[in-house]
C-alpha cells in the first residue's frame, strides 16, 4: 500500500470517512457536525452538491450563522443556481438587512429569474423599513443598459413606483404608473398603488375608481375593499363604506387586525358609532387586542366621557399602543383641569409596568412642559437621572431641553456622557455633531463632521443624519459636497428643517429657481413654518 499511487480522482479514505461521519451525524440529529463535514468536503472537492447537502443539514439545526455559511458556500460554488440566492435573501430578511436582501433578489432578476420585487417593497414598507436606500439601489438596477428589456421589467418598475411614492416623489411615481397601466393593467399592485396615491392627494373619487379596478382583477384581496371603504368614507358615503366593511368581515370574520383597521378608518372620519360596533365584540372575547381598548378609549375621549376613556386606556397592554394610550389619558386629564390626577396616573402606571418606567418619566416631563411647569419637569428629570445616571433616553431628553433654552454646555455634557457610555449611539453622535455644525463654531467644525460621519457609519439610511452631513459640509464651505446629502435627506424626510437647509445650499450654488421652489413647497405643506420664516428673514430674495 505504501507504494500505491496517490488518489487523484474520486474519494480517498479520509474523505469517504468524513462523508460517512457527516451522513450518520445527520441521521442521529447532530446537524452541526453533519454540516461541518459536508462543508469540509465541498471545500476540498469544490462540489456544489456537497454544499447543498451542508445547507440542508444546517436548516435542521439551530445555528443561523452556520446556515448562512453553508448557503454562501453553495452560492459561491454554483453562482447561477437560484435556490441559494433565494435562501440568502431570506436569511438577510430574518436579520433585518433589507438592502442586502434586495441585492440578492436583484441578482436573481439579472440571471433571468423572478425577483418578486413589488411584493418585497410592500413587505418592506409594511415593516417600517427606510425606503430611501432601497430606492437608490433599485434605481441603479433600472438604469442598467437593457434593463427595460427584461421579461420582469414591469415588476421592478412597479416596485420603484411604490418606493417613489413612499419617498415623496409623487409625480415620478404617477408617471411610472401611467406608463405601466398601458401595458400591464392586469397587475393588482398597480391599482393598489394608484388608489393609495389618490387618497393621499385627496382625490377620493379617483381612489374609489382605482380600488374598483383592482378589486375586479383581484376579488379575493381584502386590501381593495379596505381602500374602497376608506374612499367612500372620505366621500361621505357611510352606507357604502359599511357595505364594503360587512363584505370584508364576512370573508374574514376571525381577522382581528382587519377589524381594527376598519375601526380606525371610522374613528379617523369621526363615525364613532360604526367603529364602536366593530370594537365591542373584540373586547368581550378571551384575548382582546390592545388596539381595541385603545380605539375605544379614543371614542370615549372624543365623546368627553373622561373616566370611561381612562378605564379603556389603562387596559391597553404593553405593545405598540401602550405609550400612546398613557399619553392620551394623561393629556385628557390635564385638559379636564386634573393635572395632579394625571401625574398620579403616570406614577401608578410606572409601578405597574416597570419595563416602561423611563418612558413614562419622559411622558410626564413632556406633560409638565406643556402645562407650563418646566421647573417641576426639571426636578423630575434630575431626580430620575440621579437614580439611573447613564440612562440614554433620559440623558437625551435633558440634553434636548438644554438645547431649547440655549444651554449648550449642559447639552454637550449630557450628550458626551451618552457617547462615553455608548460610543455607538448614533443618536447622540448626530445630535452633538449637528449642534456644533449649526452653531458654526469654526474651530470645532471638523469635530462636528467626524461625529456625524461616525453616526452615518452606524445608521447609513437615517435621513436626519444625511441632513446633518450635508449641513456640516455646507458650514465647512463646501456646498457642492453638501447638496447630494441634503437632496437624499429631503427625498426621505421632507420636513421644513431639511427643506430650509436644501434651499439655502441651492441658493448658495446660484440655483435660485430650485431654491425658491423648495421654499414655496415647504410654505404650502406646513401650517406653521418657523424654520422657513427664519430663513426668509436672512435671505428675503428666497420668497417665492
C-alpha positions as CSV (number, residue, x, y, z in Angstrom):
1,X,0.0,0.0,0.0
2,X,2.9,2.3,0.7
3,X,4.0,2.1,-2.9
4,X,0.4,2.7,-4.2
5,X,0.0,5.9,-6.4
6,X,-1.8,8.8,-4.7
7,X,-5.6,9.0,-5.4
8,X,-6.1,12.0,-7.8
9,X,-9.8,11.4,-8.6
10,X,-12.7,10.2,-6.6
11,X,-12.7,9.8,-2.8
12,X,-9.8,8.9,-0.7
13,X,-10.2,7.0,2.6
14,X,-10.2,10.2,4.7
15,X,-12.8,11.9,2.5
16,X,-15.0,8.8,2.5
17,X,-14.8,8.6,6.3
18,X,-15.7,12.3,6.6
19,X,-18.7,11.9,4.4
20,X,-19.9,8.8,6.2
21,X,-19.5,10.5,9.5
22,X,-21.5,13.5,8.3
23,X,-24.3,11.3,7.0
24,X,-24.5,9.3,10.2
25,X,-24.4,12.6,12.3
26,X,-27.3,13.9,10.3
27,X,-29.3,10.7,10.9
28,X,-28.6,11.0,14.6
29,X,-29.7,14.6,14.7
30,X,-26.2,16.1,15.1
31,X,-26.8,18.6,12.4
32,X,-23.8,20.8,13.4
33,X,-21.3,18.0,12.8
34,X,-23.1,16.9,9.7
35,X,-22.9,20.4,8.2
36,X,-19.3,20.8,9.1
37,X,-18.4,17.5,7.4
38,X,-20.3,18.3,4.2
39,X,-18.7,21.8,4.1
40,X,-15.2,20.4,4.5
41,X,-15.8,18.1,1.6
42,X,-17.4,20.7,-0.5
43,X,-14.3,22.9,0.0
44,X,-12.0,20.1,-0.8
45,X,-13.7,18.9,-4.0
46,X,-15.3,22.3,-5.0
47,X,-18.6,20.4,-5.2
48,X,-21.8,22.5,-5.1
49,X,-23.8,19.3,-4.4
50,X,-22.0,18.8,-1.1
51,X,-22.5,22.5,-0.2
52,X,-26.2,22.0,-0.9
53,X,-26.2,18.9,1.4
54,X,-24.5,21.0,4.1
55,X,-27.2,23.6,3.7
56,X,-29.9,21.0,4.1
57,X,-28.3,19.7,7.3
58,X,-27.8,23.3,8.7
59,X,-31.5,24.1,8.1
60,X,-32.4,21.4,10.6
61,X,-30.1,22.8,13.2
62,X,-30.4,25.9,15.3
63,X,-27.3,27.9,14.2
64,X,-28.2,30.7,11.8
65,X,-24.6,31.7,11.3
66,X,-23.6,28.2,10.3
67,X,-26.6,28.0,7.9
68,X,-25.6,31.3,6.3
69,X,-22.0,30.0,5.9
70,X,-23.3,26.9,4.2
71,X,-25.7,28.7,1.8
72,X,-22.9,31.3,1.0
73,X,-20.6,28.5,0.1
74,X,-23.3,26.8,-2.1
75,X,-23.8,30.1,-3.9
76,X,-20.0,30.6,-4.4
77,X,-19.8,27.1,-5.9
78,X,-23.0,27.4,-8.0
79,X,-23.3,31.2,-8.7
80,X,-26.0,30.7,-11.3
81,X,-28.2,28.5,-9.1
82,X,-31.5,30.1,-7.9
83,X,-32.1,28.3,-4.6
84,X,-29.1,29.6,-2.7
85,X,-29.8,33.2,-3.8
86,X,-33.4,32.9,-2.5
87,X,-32.2,31.4,0.8
88,X,-29.6,34.2,1.2
89,X,-32.3,36.8,0.6
90,X,-34.5,35.1,3.2
91,X,-31.7,35.0,5.7
92,X,-30.9,38.7,5.2
93,X,-34.6,39.5,5.9
94,X,-34.5,37.5,9.1
95,X,-31.7,39.6,10.4
96,X,-33.4,42.8,9.2
97,X,-30.9,43.6,6.4
98,X,-33.4,44.6,3.7
99,X,-30.8,46.2,1.4
100,X,-28.8,43.0,1.3
101,X,-31.9,41.0,0.7
102,X,-32.8,43.3,-2.2
103,X,-29.3,42.8,-3.6
104,X,-29.8,39.0,-3.7
105,X,-33.2,39.4,-5.3
106,X,-31.7,41.7,-8.0
107,X,-29.1,39.0,-8.6
108,X,-31.9,36.6,-9.3
109,X,-33.5,39.1,-11.7
110,X,-30.2,39.6,-13.5
111,X,-30.0,35.9,-14.0
112,X,-33.5,35.8,-15.6
113,X,-35.5,34.7,-12.6
114,X,-38.4,36.5,-10.9
115,X,-37.3,38.6,-8.0
116,X,-40.9,39.4,-6.8
117,X,-39.7,43.0,-6.2
118,X,-43.2,44.5,-5.9
119,X,-44.1,42.1,-3.1
120,X,-40.7,42.7,-1.4
121,X,-41.2,46.5,-1.4
122,X,-44.7,46.2,0.0
123,X,-43.4,44.0,2.8
124,X,-40.6,46.5,3.5
125,X,-42.9,49.4,3.8
126,X,-45.3,47.5,6.0
127,X,-42.4,46.6,8.2
128,X,-41.4,50.3,8.6
129,X,-38.1,50.0,6.6
130,X,-36.5,53.3,5.5
131,X,-37.4,53.4,1.8
132,X,-34.5,55.6,0.5
133,X,-31.7,53.1,0.5
134,X,-33.9,50.6,-1.3
135,X,-35.0,53.2,-3.8
136,X,-31.4,54.1,-4.6
137,X,-30.3,50.5,-5.1
138,X,-33.3,49.8,-7.3
139,X,-32.7,52.9,-9.3
140,X,-29.2,51.7,-10.1
141,X,-30.7,48.4,-11.2
142,X,-33.2,50.1,-13.5
143,X,-30.5,52.4,-15.0
144,X,-28.5,49.4,-16.3
145,X,-28.3,49.2,-20.1
146,X,-31.1,46.9,-21.4
147,X,-32.9,46.8,-18.1
148,X,-36.2,47.6,-19.7
149,X,-35.9,44.6,-21.9
150,X,-36.1,42.1,-19.1
151,X,-39.2,39.9,-19.1
152,X,-40.0,41.1,-15.5
153,X,-39.1,44.7,-16.0
154,X,-42.7,45.7,-15.1
155,X,-42.1,44.2,-11.6
156,X,-39.0,46.3,-11.0
157,X,-40.8,49.4,-12.4
158,X,-43.8,48.9,-10.2
159,X,-41.6,48.4,-7.1
160,X,-39.8,51.6,-8.0
161,X,-43.1,53.5,-8.2
162,X,-44.1,52.2,-4.8
163,X,-40.8,53.5,-3.4
164,X,-41.0,56.8,-5.2
165,X,-44.5,57.3,-3.7
166,X,-43.2,56.4,-0.2
167,X,-40.3,59.0,-0.5
168,X,-42.4,61.9,-1.7
169,X,-41.6,61.6,-5.4
170,X,-45.3,61.5,-6.3
171,X,-45.1,62.9,-9.8
172,X,-42.4,60.4,-10.8
173,X,-44.5,57.6,-9.3
174,X,-47.6,58.7,-11.1
175,X,-45.8,58.9,-14.5
176,X,-44.3,55.5,-14.0
177,X,-47.7,54.0,-13.0
178,X,-49.4,55.7,-16.0
179,X,-46.8,54.0,-18.3
180,X,-47.3,50.6,-16.6
181,X,-51.1,50.9,-16.9
182,X,-50.8,51.0,-20.7
183,X,-49.1,47.6,-20.9
184,X,-49.7,45.8,-17.6
185,X,-53.2,46.7,-16.5
186,X,-53.6,43.2,-15.1
187,X,-51.3,43.9,-12.1
188,X,-53.2,44.3,-8.8
189,X,-50.4,46.2,-7.1
190,X,-50.5,48.8,-9.9
191,X,-54.1,49.7,-8.9
192,X,-53.4,49.5,-5.2
193,X,-50.6,52.0,-5.5
194,X,-52.7,54.3,-7.7
195,X,-55.5,54.1,-5.2
196,X,-53.3,54.9,-2.3
197,X,-51.7,57.9,-4.1
198,X,-55.1,59.2,-4.9
199,X,-56.2,59.0,-1.3
200,X,-53.0,60.8,-0.2
201,X,-53.7,63.5,-2.7
202,X,-57.3,63.9,-1.5
203,X,-58.7,62.7,-4.9
204,X,-61.2,60.4,-3.3
205,X,-63.3,59.8,-6.4
206,X,-60.2,58.6,-8.3
207,X,-59.2,56.5,-5.3
208,X,-62.6,54.8,-5.4
209,X,-62.2,54.2,-9.2
210,X,-58.7,52.7,-8.8
211,X,-59.8,50.5,-6.0
212,X,-62.7,49.2,-8.0
213,X,-60.3,48.4,-10.9
214,X,-58.1,46.5,-8.6
215,X,-61.0,44.6,-7.0
216,X,-62.2,43.4,-10.4
217,X,-58.7,41.9,-11.0
218,X,-58.2,40.5,-7.5
219,X,-61.6,40.0,-5.9
220,X,-60.1,38.0,-3.0
221,X,-57.7,40.7,-2.0
222,X,-59.2,42.4,1.1
223,X,-57.0,45.4,0.8
224,X,-59.1,46.7,-2.2
225,X,-62.3,46.5,-0.1
226,X,-60.4,48.4,2.7
227,X,-59.3,51.1,0.2
228,X,-62.9,51.3,-1.1
229,X,-64.2,51.7,2.4
230,X,-61.7,54.5,3.0
231,X,-62.6,56.3,-0.2
232,X,-66.3,56.0,0.4
233,X,-65.9,57.4,3.9
234,X,-63.9,60.3,2.6
235,X,-66.7,61.0,0.1
236,X,-69.3,60.9,2.9
237,X,-70.9,57.7,1.7
238,X,-71.1,56.0,5.1
239,X,-73.7,53.4,4.0
240,X,-71.5,52.3,1.0
241,X,-68.4,52.1,3.3
242,X,-70.3,49.9,5.8
243,X,-71.4,47.6,2.9
244,X,-67.8,47.1,2.0
245,X,-66.9,46.6,5.6
246,X,-69.6,43.9,6.0
247,X,-68.4,42.2,2.9
248,X,-64.9,42.2,4.3
249,X,-65.9,40.8,7.6
250,X,-68.0,38.0,6.0
251,X,-64.9,36.8,4.3
252,X,-62.5,37.4,7.2
253,X,-64.6,37.3,10.3
254,X,-61.8,35.9,12.5
255,X,-59.2,38.5,11.3
256,X,-58.8,40.9,14.3
257,X,-56.2,43.0,12.5
258,X,-58.7,43.7,9.7
259,X,-61.4,44.6,12.2
260,X,-59.0,47.0,13.9
261,X,-58.1,48.6,10.6
262,X,-61.7,49.1,9.7
263,X,-62.4,50.6,13.1
264,X,-59.5,53.1,12.7
265,X,-61.0,54.3,9.4
266,X,-64.3,55.0,11.1
267,X,-62.6,56.7,14.1
268,X,-60.4,58.9,11.8
269,X,-63.5,60.1,9.9
270,X,-65.5,60.6,13.1
271,X,-68.0,57.9,12.6
272,X,-67.7,56.7,16.2
273,X,-70.8,54.5,16.5
274,X,-69.8,52.4,13.5
275,X,-66.3,52.0,15.0
276,X,-67.8,51.0,18.4
277,X,-69.9,48.3,16.8
278,X,-66.7,46.8,15.3
279,X,-64.7,47.0,18.5
280,X,-67.1,45.9,21.4
281,X,-67.3,42.3,20.3
282,X,-63.5,42.1,20.3
283,X,-63.1,43.2,24.0
284,X,-65.6,40.7,25.1
285,X,-63.5,37.8,23.8
286,X,-60.9,35.8,25.6
287,X,-57.8,37.7,24.3
288,X,-58.9,41.2,23.4
289,X,-56.3,43.0,21.3
290,X,-54.7,46.1,22.9
291,X,-55.6,48.2,19.9
292,X,-59.3,47.6,20.5
293,X,-59.1,49.1,24.0
294,X,-57.0,52.0,22.7
295,X,-59.6,52.9,20.0
296,X,-62.5,52.6,22.5
297,X,-60.6,55.0,24.7
298,X,-60.3,57.4,21.8
299,X,-64.0,57.1,21.1
300,X,-64.9,57.8,24.8
301,X,-62.4,60.7,25.0
302,X,-63.9,62.2,21.8
303,X,-67.3,62.0,23.4
304,X,-65.9,63.6,26.6
305,X,-66.5,60.5,28.7
306,X,-63.3,61.1,30.6
307,X,-63.5,58.3,33.3
308,X,-64.7,55.8,30.8
309,X,-61.9,56.7,28.4
310,X,-59.4,56.3,31.3
311,X,-60.7,52.9,32.0
312,X,-60.1,51.8,28.4
313,X,-56.7,53.4,28.2
314,X,-55.4,51.6,31.3
315,X,-56.4,48.3,29.8
316,X,-54.1,48.7,26.8
317,X,-51.4,46.1,27.4
318,X,-47.7,46.6,26.7
319,X,-47.1,46.8,22.9
320,X,-47.5,49.3,20.1
321,X,-50.3,51.4,21.6
322,X,-49.1,51.2,25.3
323,X,-47.4,54.6,25.5
324,X,-49.8,56.4,23.2
325,X,-52.6,55.3,25.5
326,X,-50.9,56.6,28.6
327,X,-50.0,59.9,26.9
328,X,-53.6,60.4,25.7
329,X,-55.0,59.5,29.1
330,X,-52.7,62.0,30.9
331,X,-53.3,64.8,28.4
332,X,-57.1,64.2,28.7
333,X,-56.9,64.6,32.4
334,X,-54.9,67.8,32.1
335,X,-57.4,69.2,29.7
336,X,-60.0,68.4,32.3
337,X,-58.1,70.5,34.8
338,X,-56.8,67.4,36.7
339,X,-53.1,67.8,36.4
340,X,-52.5,66.1,39.8
341,X,-54.6,63.2,38.7
342,X,-52.6,62.9,35.5
343,X,-49.3,62.8,37.4
344,X,-50.7,60.3,39.9
345,X,-52.0,58.2,37.0
346,X,-48.5,58.1,35.4
347,X,-46.8,57.3,38.7
348,X,-49.1,54.3,39.3
349,X,-48.5,53.2,35.7
350,X,-44.8,53.3,36.3
351,X,-45.2,50.9,39.3
352,X,-47.5,48.6,37.3
353,X,-45.2,48.5,34.3
354,X,-41.5,48.7,35.4
355,X,-40.3,48.0,31.8
356,X,-41.8,51.3,30.8
357,X,-40.6,53.3,33.8
358,X,-38.4,55.7,32.0
359,X,-40.7,56.0,29.0
360,X,-43.4,57.1,31.4
361,X,-41.0,59.6,33.1
362,X,-40.4,61.1,29.6
363,X,-44.2,61.4,29.1
364,X,-44.6,63.2,32.4
365,X,-41.8,65.6,31.6
366,X,-43.5,66.5,28.3
367,X,-46.8,66.9,30.1
368,X,-45.3,69.3,32.7
369,X,-43.7,71.3,29.9
370,X,-47.0,71.6,28.1
371,X,-48.7,72.7,31.3
372,X,-46.0,75.4,31.9
373,X,-44.5,73.6,34.8
374,X,-40.9,73.4,33.4
375,X,-39.2,73.7,36.8
376,X,-41.1,70.7,38.1
377,X,-40.2,68.9,34.9
378,X,-36.5,69.7,35.5
379,X,-36.8,68.4,39.1
380,X,-38.4,65.2,38.0
381,X,-35.8,64.6,35.3
382,X,-32.8,65.4,37.5
383,X,-34.2,63.1,40.2
384,X,-34.6,60.1,37.9
385,X,-31.1,60.7,36.4
386,X,-29.6,60.7,39.9
387,X,-31.2,57.3,40.2
388,X,-30.1,56.0,36.8
389,X,-27.3,58.3,35.7
390,X,-26.5,56.6,32.4
391,X,-30.0,56.1,31.0
392,X,-29.7,57.2,27.4
393,X,-33.3,58.1,27.0
394,X,-33.4,60.5,29.9
395,X,-30.0,62.0,29.2
396,X,-31.1,62.7,25.6
397,X,-34.3,64.3,26.8
398,X,-32.4,66.5,29.2
399,X,-29.9,67.4,26.6
400,X,-32.6,68.5,24.1
401,X,-34.3,70.5,26.8
402,X,-31.0,72.3,27.5
403,X,-30.6,73.0,23.8
404,X,-34.1,74.6,23.7
405,X,-33.0,77.1,26.3
406,X,-29.6,77.7,24.6
407,X,-27.7,76.0,27.4
408,X,-25.1,74.4,25.1
409,X,-22.7,73.5,27.9
410,X,-25.4,71.4,29.7
411,X,-26.4,69.8,26.4
412,X,-22.9,68.8,25.5
413,X,-22.3,67.4,29.0
414,X,-25.3,65.1,28.7
415,X,-24.6,64.0,25.1
416,X,-20.9,63.5,26.0
417,X,-22.0,61.2,28.8
418,X,-24.2,59.2,26.4
419,X,-21.3,58.8,24.0
420,X,-18.9,57.9,26.8
421,X,-21.3,55.2,28.0
422,X,-22.2,54.0,24.5
423,X,-19.7,55.1,21.8
424,X,-22.1,53.6,19.1
425,X,-25.0,55.9,20.0
426,X,-25.8,57.3,16.5
427,X,-28.5,59.5,18.1
428,X,-26.0,61.2,20.5
429,X,-23.2,61.5,17.9
430,X,-25.5,63.1,15.4
431,X,-27.2,65.4,17.9
432,X,-23.8,66.8,19.1
433,X,-22.3,66.9,15.7
434,X,-25.3,68.7,14.2
435,X,-25.4,71.3,17.0
436,X,-21.7,72.1,16.6
437,X,-22.2,72.5,12.9
438,X,-25.3,74.6,13.3
439,X,-23.6,76.9,15.8
440,X,-20.8,77.3,13.3
441,X,-18.1,77.2,15.9
442,X,-15.2,77.3,13.3
443,X,-12.6,75.6,15.4
444,X,-15.0,72.7,16.1
445,X,-16.4,72.1,12.6
446,X,-14.0,69.3,11.8
447,X,-15.0,67.6,15.1
448,X,-18.7,68.0,14.1
449,X,-18.0,66.4,10.8
450,X,-16.2,63.4,12.4
451,X,-19.1,62.9,14.9
452,X,-21.7,63.0,12.1
453,X,-19.7,60.6,9.9
454,X,-19.4,58.1,12.8
455,X,-23.2,58.4,13.2
456,X,-23.7,57.8,9.5
457,X,-21.5,54.7,9.6
458,X,-23.8,53.3,12.3
459,X,-27.0,54.3,10.6
460,X,-26.4,54.9,6.9
461,X,-30.0,55.0,5.9
462,X,-31.0,57.6,8.5
463,X,-32.2,60.8,6.7
464,X,-31.7,63.0,9.8
465,X,-28.0,62.0,9.7
466,X,-27.8,62.7,6.0
467,X,-29.2,66.2,6.6
468,X,-26.5,66.7,9.3
469,X,-23.8,65.5,6.9
470,X,-25.0,68.0,4.2
471,X,-25.2,70.8,6.7
472,X,-21.8,70.3,8.2
473,X,-20.2,70.2,4.7
474,X,-22.0,73.5,3.9
475,X,-20.7,75.0,7.1
476,X,-17.2,73.9,6.1
477,X,-17.6,75.9,2.9
478,X,-18.3,73.1,0.5
479,X,-21.9,73.5,-0.7
480,X,-21.4,71.2,-3.8
481,X,-20.5,68.3,-1.4
482,X,-23.4,69.2,0.8
483,X,-26.0,69.2,-1.9
484,X,-26.4,65.4,-2.6
485,X,-26.7,64.6,1.1
486,X,-29.4,67.2,1.5
487,X,-31.3,66.0,-1.6
488,X,-31.2,62.4,-0.3
489,X,-32.4,63.6,3.2
490,X,-35.2,65.7,1.7
491,X,-36.4,62.8,-0.5
492,X,-36.7,60.6,2.5
493,X,-37.8,63.1,5.1
494,X,-39.3,66.3,3.6
495,X,-39.6,68.3,6.8
496,X,-39.2,72.0,7.0
497,X,-35.7,72.0,8.5
498,X,-34.3,69.8,5.8
499,X,-36.2,72.0,3.2
500,X,-34.6,75.1,4.7
501,X,-31.1,73.6,4.5
502,X,-31.6,72.4,0.9
503,X,-33.0,75.8,-0.2
504,X,-30.1,77.7,1.4
505,X,-27.5,75.4,-0.3
506,X,-29.2,75.7,-3.7
507,X,-29.3,79.4,-3.3
508,X,-25.6,79.4,-2.5
509,X,-24.9,77.4,-5.6
510,X,-26.8,80.0,-7.7
511,X,-29.7,77.6,-8.4
512,X,-32.2,80.3,-7.5
513,X,-35.4,78.9,-9.1
514,X,-34.9,75.5,-7.5
515,X,-34.3,77.1,-4.1
516,X,-37.5,79.2,-4.4
517,X,-39.4,76.1,-5.5
518,X,-38.3,74.2,-2.4
519,X,-39.2,77.2,-0.2
520,X,-42.7,77.5,-1.8
521,X,-43.4,73.8,-1.4
522,X,-42.5,74.0,2.3
523,X,-44.7,77.0,2.9
524,X,-47.5,75.3,1.2
525,X,-47.0,71.9,3.0
526,X,-46.7,73.1,6.6
527,X,-49.3,75.2,8.5
528,X,-46.6,76.5,10.8
529,X,-43.1,77.0,9.4
530,X,-40.8,78.9,11.8
531,X,-37.6,77.5,10.3
532,X,-38.6,78.6,6.8
533,X,-39.6,82.0,8.2
534,X,-36.2,82.4,9.8
535,X,-34.5,81.5,6.5
536,X,-36.6,84.1,4.7
537,X,-35.6,86.8,7.2
538,X,-32.0,86.1,6.4
539,X,-32.5,85.7,2.6
540,X,-35.6,87.6,1.7
541,X,-34.9,87.0,-2.0
542,X,-35.9,83.4,-1.5
543,X,-39.5,84.3,-1.1
544,X,-41.5,82.7,-4.0
